Amino acid sequence: MDTDDLLRRGLDWVARIAPYDLAAVFTLDEDSRLVVRAARGHLASQVARPSHRPGQLPDLA
């Protein structure tokens, strides 16, 4: 099992305890970009891009 799969499974387990519309795990790469490692929920497709600059995340409101 790779790290991203483990993160996705972890988010699935969290949903059993606390349902959510969006849960995501980001890492910061060497170019100061936030990289989506795992995303789950109804709104996950809105953040499931390869990377984002801090301050340029999509508005989910």
Secondary structure, DSSP 8 states (H G I E B T S, - for coil): --HHHHHHHHHHHHHHHS--S-EEEEEE-TTS-EEEEEEESTTGGGT-SSEE-TT------
